[in-house]
């Protein structure tokens, strides 16, 4: 595997291998696996979880890391993505992790660099490592992904997370139902292999309720009458969750809008587990791309 641009780049065997590697890498020790490798983190959108976990993942594998954000860089002066990549390619990086608001930006980066490219989110298109860490979290909590029913609730229309996760769940034998207002369920998305519903009651039979943030920064018009009405009709509250039903959210959370604080902080919430999973999975992805036969020798 040269790049990870989309879940479509992966097979079920690829996913299972990455998840198994992540389980082996979930250790506290620093590993020498990527010693001498240079990983560039190129983020053109705000990020806390993804950027920090990729940086820490590379460092835990002993890679050299350079993190660049659009703010304060030559991008502020009007430099194109192509020229930014050509400039950074002169440092001969082994991997570039890129997040960008435009769909297809990671493919462009791959065109102008010899590095392995990881898509850390492009517009509302794909976020493959988020889907992988979500699968890892579900498998760890529930034991198996085969036959799992996951209800993804909320702003599917603007969500790259939802698109990647639906594809990933289909690959591993899980079933997905997308739930939300008609205005936030994109036409034809069921072609990815999922069901759709506008009834919040559809989450009742799901093993996992995966809550999406309302992405108001991507909304160009009023998709819901108000945040208060959205919360009343679609918000995940204690009364809509049964005991033992797992709840997930990719973050950042809008407490009181798409999810009640009591649900987010409940014993059945896997939200913080997702953050921990992100580190191990992103270590596994970097290892998969940069090492043919990974070593797990611990640095003394």
Buried (B, 14 or more C-beta within 10 A) or exposed (E): EEBBBBBEBBEEEBBBBBBEBBBEBBEEEBBBBBEEBBBBBBBBBEBEBBBBBBBBBBBBBBBBBBBBBBEEBEBEEEBEBEEBBEEBBEEEBBBBBBBBBEEBBBBBBBEBBEBBBBBBBBBBBBBBBBBBBBBBBBBBBEEEBEEBBBBBBBBBBBBBBBBBBBBBBBBBEBBBBBBBBEBBBBEEBBEBBBEBBBEBEBBEEBBBBBBBBBBEEBBEEEBBEEBEEBBEEBBBBEEBBEEEBBBBBBBEBBBBBBBBEEBBEBEBBBBEBBBBBBBBBBBBBBBBBBEEEBEEEEEE
